[in-house]
């Protein structure tokens, strides 16, 4: 791992190939250390793999899938809470799983913690899977011509693009109901969530709750039903990291490539959900 100026470079070798994730931080004054980023390191087939788990993940519906039948709204909130917090404030770093005793005795907080731990387990299983490595590599090569002569890294787009496409396919195949997801989030008791975040030492809960209110009221994830909206979502995420956004022509090209890859992914996308579900405790 090397860091040159505002560029973080991670390389992982597998069977003679180089898998690269590079993130450019536009304003380095806002980047203080690596604490906001989770690096997944694992050994497979004799090679060391390093995966950057991005703080702006948007695959809320894929996390929801594993607890879509759970009647406990607080568990459902917990399964997406780590990403909600990171989207509200990228500086926030919470580790409630390290102090579980703080949440015992309150059933709602225990459910939030249970969901939180489920989120971490799903992320670990997903990012260390052969499915993730293979599919992001396939998508990256489709995206390379689109982002050529731009600062955007194709490996970054492939990572987030895969996650958004999985959400899209869950909706398209009627495997989850987006309205039910939002209903569950709305049913969470504000006092219980506030107490949970207080025990986590979240520094600015007002900022988080303002974001959460907007997230629920906008029902933004309904837009994932249309493929072109995924391109705009990806562009918005890129704008957090690079000063230049993709132009309309590039966005159209990106939508085209996402459509091509969607047809490939659709054949076996449920394999990763079945694999993760079989390994979740």
C-alpha positions as CSV (number, residue, x, y, z in Angstrom):
1,X,0.0,0.0,0.0
2,X,1.4,3.4,-0.9
3,X,0.1,6.9,-0.5
4,X,1.4,9.7,-2.7
5,X,-0.2,13.1,-2.0
6,X,-3.9,12.7,-2.2
7,X,-3.9,9.3,-3.9
8,X,-4.3,6.1,-2.0
9,X,-3.2,3.0,-3.9
10,X,-3.9,-0.5,-3.0
11,X,-2.8,-3.5,-5.1
12,X,-3.7,-7.1,-4.7
13,X,-2.2,-9.9,-6.9
14,X,-4.1,-13.0,-7.9
15,X,-2.9,-15.6,-10.3
16,X,-0.5,-13.2,-12.0
17,X,-3.1,-10.4,-12.4
18,X,-3.1,-7.1,-10.6
19,X,-6.4,-6.0,-9.1
20,X,-6.1,-2.3,-8.3
21,X,-8.2,0.0,-6.2
22,X,-7.1,3.7,-6.2
23,X,-9.0,6.5,-4.5
24,X,-8.2,10.1,-5.1
25,X,-9.1,12.5,-2.3
26,X,-9.9,15.9,-3.9
27,X,-9.4,18.0,-0.8
28,X,-6.6,16.5,1.2
29,X,-7.2,18.8,4.1
30,X,-10.4,16.8,4.8
31,X,-8.5,13.5,4.8
32,X,-6.8,13.1,8.1
33,X,-6.0,9.4,8.3
34,X,-7.0,6.0,7.1
35,X,-9.5,5.5,10.0
36,X,-12.6,6.2,7.9
37,X,-11.7,3.3,5.6
38,X,-11.9,-0.4,6.1
39,X,-9.4,-2.6,4.5
40,X,-10.2,-6.2,4.0
41,X,-7.1,-8.4,3.9
42,X,-7.3,-12.1,3.2
43,X,-5.3,-14.9,1.7
44,X,-6.5,-17.0,-1.2
45,X,-4.6,-19.4,-3.4
46,X,-1.3,-18.3,-2.0
47,X,-1.8,-14.6,-2.7
48,X,-2.6,-11.8,-0.3
49,X,-5.7,-9.8,-1.3
50,X,-6.4,-6.2,0.0
51,X,-9.9,-4.8,-0.7
52,X,-10.9,-1.3,0.2
53,X,-14.4,-1.2,1.6
54,X,-15.6,2.2,0.5
55,X,-17.3,4.6,3.0
56,X,-20.0,5.6,0.5
57,X,-21.5,2.2,-0.3
58,X,-25.1,2.5,-1.5
59,X,-26.3,-1.2,-1.6
60,X,-28.9,-0.7,1.1
61,X,-31.4,-3.1,-0.6
62,X,-28.9,-5.9,-0.9
63,X,-28.4,-5.7,2.9
64,X,-32.1,-5.5,3.4
65,X,-32.6,-8.7,1.4
66,X,-31.3,-10.9,4.2
67,X,-33.7,-9.5,6.7
68,X,-36.6,-8.6,4.5
69,X,-38.9,-11.0,6.4
70,X,-37.8,-9.8,9.8
71,X,-40.7,-8.2,11.6
72,X,-38.3,-6.2,13.9
73,X,-37.9,-2.8,12.4
74,X,-34.8,-2.1,14.6
75,X,-33.0,-5.2,13.2
76,X,-33.7,-3.9,9.7
77,X,-32.4,-0.4,10.6
78,X,-29.3,-2.0,12.1
79,X,-28.6,-3.8,8.8
80,X,-28.2,-0.5,6.9
81,X,-27.2,1.8,9.8
82,X,-23.4,1.6,9.2
83,X,-23.8,2.9,5.6
84,X,-26.5,5.4,6.6
85,X,-24.0,6.9,9.1
86,X,-21.2,7.0,6.7
87,X,-23.3,8.7,4.1
88,X,-24.4,11.3,6.7
89,X,-20.9,11.9,7.9
90,X,-17.8,10.2,6.4
91,X,-15.8,11.2,9.5
92,X,-17.9,9.1,11.8
93,X,-16.3,5.8,12.9
94,X,-18.5,3.7,15.2
95,X,-17.7,0.3,16.6
96,X,-20.7,-0.8,18.8
97,X,-19.7,-4.5,18.4
98,X,-16.6,-3.8,20.5
99,X,-18.7,-2.7,23.5
100,X,-21.8,-4.9,23.4
101,X,-22.4,-4.6,27.1
102,X,-23.5,-1.0,26.6
103,X,-26.6,-2.1,24.7
104,X,-27.8,-5.0,26.9
105,X,-31.1,-4.6,28.7
106,X,-32.8,-2.5,26.0
107,X,-34.4,-4.8,23.4
108,X,-34.5,-2.1,20.7
109,X,-30.8,-1.4,21.1
110,X,-30.0,-5.1,21.2
111,X,-31.9,-5.4,17.9
112,X,-30.0,-2.5,16.3
113,X,-26.7,-4.1,17.4
114,X,-27.8,-7.4,16.0
115,X,-28.6,-5.8,12.7
116,X,-25.3,-3.9,12.7
117,X,-23.4,-7.1,13.2
118,X,-25.3,-8.7,10.4
119,X,-24.3,-5.8,8.1
120,X,-20.6,-6.3,8.9
121,X,-20.9,-10.1,8.3
122,X,-22.5,-9.6,4.9
123,X,-19.9,-7.1,3.9
124,X,-17.1,-9.4,4.9
125,X,-18.6,-12.4,3.0
126,X,-19.4,-10.3,-0.1
127,X,-16.1,-8.6,-0.5
128,X,-14.0,-11.7,0.2
129,X,-16.0,-13.8,-2.3
130,X,-14.9,-15.1,-5.7
131,X,-18.1,-13.6,-7.0
132,X,-17.0,-10.1,-6.0
133,X,-13.5,-10.4,-7.4
134,X,-14.7,-11.9,-10.7
135,X,-17.7,-9.7,-11.4
136,X,-15.9,-6.4,-10.5
137,X,-13.1,-7.4,-12.9
138,X,-15.5,-8.1,-15.7
139,X,-17.3,-4.9,-15.2
140,X,-14.1,-2.9,-14.9
141,X,-13.0,-3.9,-18.4
142,X,-16.3,-2.8,-19.8
143,X,-16.0,0.6,-18.0
144,X,-12.4,1.3,-18.9
145,X,-13.2,2.9,-22.3
146,X,-16.0,5.1,-20.7
147,X,-13.7,6.7,-18.1
148,X,-10.6,7.0,-20.4
149,X,-9.1,10.5,-20.2
150,X,-11.0,11.2,-16.9
151,X,-9.7,11.0,-13.4
152,X,-12.4,8.4,-12.4
153,X,-10.9,5.0,-11.6
154,X,-12.7,2.1,-13.4
155,X,-12.1,-0.2,-10.5
156,X,-13.9,2.2,-8.2
157,X,-16.9,2.4,-10.6
158,X,-16.9,-1.4,-11.0
159,X,-17.1,-1.9,-7.2
160,X,-20.0,0.5,-6.6
161,X,-21.6,-0.4,-10.0
162,X,-21.8,-4.0,-9.1
163,X,-23.5,-3.2,-5.8
164,X,-26.1,-0.9,-7.4
165,X,-26.8,-3.5,-10.1
166,X,-27.5,-6.1,-7.5
167,X,-30.0,-3.7,-5.8
168,X,-31.5,-3.1,-9.3
169,X,-31.9,-6.8,-10.0
170,X,-33.5,-7.5,-6.6
171,X,-36.2,-4.8,-7.4
172,X,-36.6,-6.0,-11.0
173,X,-37.1,-9.6,-10.0
174,X,-39.6,-8.6,-7.3
175,X,-37.3,-10.2,-4.6
176,X,-37.7,-7.2,-2.3
177,X,-40.3,-4.4,-1.9
178,X,-38.7,-1.0,-1.6
179,X,-41.8,0.5,0.1
180,X,-41.6,-2.2,2.8
181,X,-38.0,-1.3,3.4
182,X,-38.9,2.4,4.0
183,X,-41.9,1.4,6.2
184,X,-39.5,-0.5,8.4
185,X,-37.1,2.4,8.7
186,X,-40.0,4.7,9.6
187,X,-41.2,2.3,12.3
188,X,-38.0,2.6,14.3
189,X,-38.3,4.4,17.6
190,X,-36.4,7.6,17.5
191,X,-35.6,7.5,21.2
192,X,-34.1,4.0,20.9
193,X,-32.0,4.9,17.9
194,X,-30.9,8.1,19.6
195,X,-29.8,6.1,22.7
196,X,-28.0,3.6,20.6
197,X,-26.0,6.3,18.8
198,X,-25.3,8.0,22.1
199,X,-23.8,4.8,23.4
200,X,-21.7,4.7,20.2
201,X,-20.5,8.2,20.9
202,X,-21.7,9.7,17.6
203,X,-20.5,13.2,17.7
204,X,-23.2,14.9,15.7
205,X,-26.5,13.0,16.0
206,X,-28.6,16.0,14.7
207,X,-26.7,15.8,11.4
208,X,-27.4,12.1,11.2
209,X,-31.2,12.4,11.9
210,X,-31.5,15.2,9.4
211,X,-29.9,13.0,6.8
212,X,-32.1,10.0,7.8
213,X,-35.3,12.1,7.5
214,X,-34.3,13.1,4.0
215,X,-33.3,9.6,3.1
216,X,-36.7,8.2,4.1
217,X,-38.9,11.0,2.8
218,X,-37.2,11.1,-0.6
219,X,-37.5,7.3,-1.2
220,X,-34.5,7.7,-3.4
221,X,-34.0,4.0,-3.8
222,X,-37.1,3.7,-5.9
223,X,-35.1,5.4,-8.7
224,X,-32.9,2.2,-8.8
225,X,-35.7,0.6,-10.9
226,X,-34.3,2.4,-14.0
227,X,-30.8,1.6,-15.3
228,X,-30.0,5.2,-16.3
229,X,-30.5,6.3,-12.7
230,X,-27.7,4.0,-11.6
231,X,-25.3,6.0,-13.8
232,X,-26.4,9.2,-12.3
233,X,-26.0,7.7,-8.8
234,X,-22.5,6.6,-9.7
235,X,-21.7,10.0,-11.0
236,X,-22.9,11.6,-7.7
237,X,-20.7,9.3,-5.7
238,X,-17.7,10.1,-8.0
239,X,-18.2,13.8,-7.4
240,X,-17.4,13.3,-3.8
241,X,-13.9,12.1,-4.7
242,X,-13.0,13.8,-8.0
243,X,-13.5,17.5,-9.0
244,X,-14.9,16.6,-12.5
245,X,-18.2,14.8,-13.0
246,X,-18.9,12.6,-16.1
247,X,-20.5,14.5,-18.9
248,X,-23.8,13.5,-20.4
249,X,-22.2,11.6,-23.3
250,X,-20.1,9.6,-20.8
251,X,-23.1,8.9,-18.7
252,X,-25.0,7.5,-21.7
253,X,-22.0,5.3,-22.5
254,X,-21.9,4.2,-18.9
255,X,-25.6,3.3,-18.9
256,X,-25.0,1.2,-22.1
257,X,-22.1,-0.7,-20.5
258,X,-24.1,-1.3,-17.3
259,X,-26.9,-2.7,-19.5
260,X,-24.5,-5.1,-21.2
261,X,-23.1,-6.2,-17.9
262,X,-26.6,-6.5,-16.3
263,X,-27.5,-9.1,-18.9
264,X,-24.4,-11.1,-17.9
265,X,-25.0,-10.6,-14.2
266,X,-28.6,-11.6,-14.3
267,X,-27.8,-15.2,-15.1
268,X,-26.2,-15.9,-11.7
269,X,-26.7,-12.9,-9.5
270,X,-28.6,-14.8,-6.9
271,X,-25.6,-17.1,-6.4
272,X,-24.0,-14.5,-4.1
273,X,-27.1,-14.0,-2.1
274,X,-27.6,-17.8,-1.6
275,X,-23.9,-18.1,-0.7
276,X,-24.0,-15.4,1.9
277,X,-27.3,-16.5,3.3
278,X,-26.0,-20.0,3.8
279,X,-23.0,-18.6,5.8
280,X,-24.9,-16.1,8.0
281,X,-25.4,-17.1,11.6
